[in-house]
């Protein structure tokens, strides 16, 4: 912004590839980090990490983050950010254990409805009343957590339905996690929807230039309302898988996923300024972060080290992408 | 923007200086009136004798948020946002509590100064990262939020540590003259005067407002935009450190999560204090008063027997509503009101 436009120069091939097609580079990064984890695991535990079981576990773990980051991707494509995803997932998890005695279907419906509700509140504030996205979602997150804390203090029977536990933690055909049955169709729907549907194109348009979109006849507020509502819904779905995996809900169940949800999107090459990126990159970002998490577990890294490391990764990658895209313009 | 200016100049001759003052400082005065009314209400709510001690405890409660709001306000004035304020406060809090335990008062004070300087430096590094990498300030400070919170956890995993008793009593000692002016308020006003009043009318201080209200224009006018942005984040770091030290003095403990709530609350105080989230408009006195208002609202709710978690819910709702109204006000102005 402050400097004069950079003179045209030939870019290194790797940078060009990263700017044009991050998915290819990210796949290599994923494979590389998986191999690194294998080497470390052989050295530390004397066991291979490069097995089908571990690959399957990686996908099983990654689904929760992948769903949360899906909502985050949609929001960030419109140049927004949703800091309430973790609390929304916690709310979804809570609803499952609260209404578990009423059967799995009821519990899941309630959880999704709550997620959609939170998303709609965010969307109305941001799209209709034009509150800053950061403040609105942070505020809604605070409010939701307060309400959940009050709820948690009341006595209630908590039970996670068997169906949800299976969905969140079991596999079929030895290697295929059940949660992939949730994640894969949603992923396909988002990737195709962003590319081919009208609303998908409008999400990019609004993120790229909201004024031009409005002048071009796009009802910007409807698009924004849609992405925040979807983000709430997807986060609640992530919360359902999460409570199925943990088999119990507590108030902090979603919190560790907040920064990774942003990190996965940033790693995946979606610009924080909107209009650039997509969900395919985010999926790879979620997988990379999940393997990294396994690596840190093998290395016995403390929560403190993880937080610092995730923060630094987000910074470094955001910087690399900023350079790659700045050079291509 | 230009429409507002034209309207403003035309109106100046008609409505005169009083109107201009009202427009410029009306919001801040309004916040102070609100604070005054809340204090009056507070007085009617307590059956126990109400006196200097209550004012003092309010001041001590509000001090960390007031400092956080000052730091946040400076960054927002410059057109940015700092999400790492809360984590910086936690980090300073645990470092202070961990190392001050066996210090004398003099050593503790020197250590505090060093901490403020280090935090200013850390803030400057954040600013530098933003300027050099050209990554959005939200992302950089969000990442810093986690880096600093992680560092705080590494320093002190569970609440602990301590500070010299005299250090704690710094915020509670009787001040000369009147008992109605708590030491906490003197410390706040002193820091405000030293750090901000000396700055505001100088070149860098004006540059801060300039880059906040119109960055390309400021750049064309010869303002060093990058250096000014770094400066803003350095200020934010210094004020966050003061907030962390205030937390330490108030609780006498270090807690790696002590600062978490201050990120959102500082933004809320800034907006309630009349600073535009778009940058360039407002000052620090408004946010300071807003910090007292937010603190008082919460303690009033707890005083009336509202569950502490509901108090959090109500406060969150108020914050969102305040920001909503602030946004409406900006749009009304933009329409030429």
Interface residues (C-beta under 8 A of the other chain):
Chain A: X1 X2 X81 X125 X129 X130 X131 X132 X134 X135 X136 X138 X139 X140 X142 X143 X145 X146 X147 X149 X150 X153 X259 X262 X266 X272 X273 X302 X303 X304 X305 X306 X307 X308 X309 X310 X311 X312 X314 X315 X318 X319 X322 X323 X326
Chain B: X81 X83 X129 X133 X134 X135 X136 X138 X139 X140 X142 X143 X144 X145 X146 X147 X149 X150 X151 X152 X153 X154 X157 X215 X216 X219 X225 X226 X261 X263 X264 X267 X268 X271 X277 X307 X309 X310 X312 X313 X315 X316 X317 X319 X320 X323 X324 X327 X328 X331
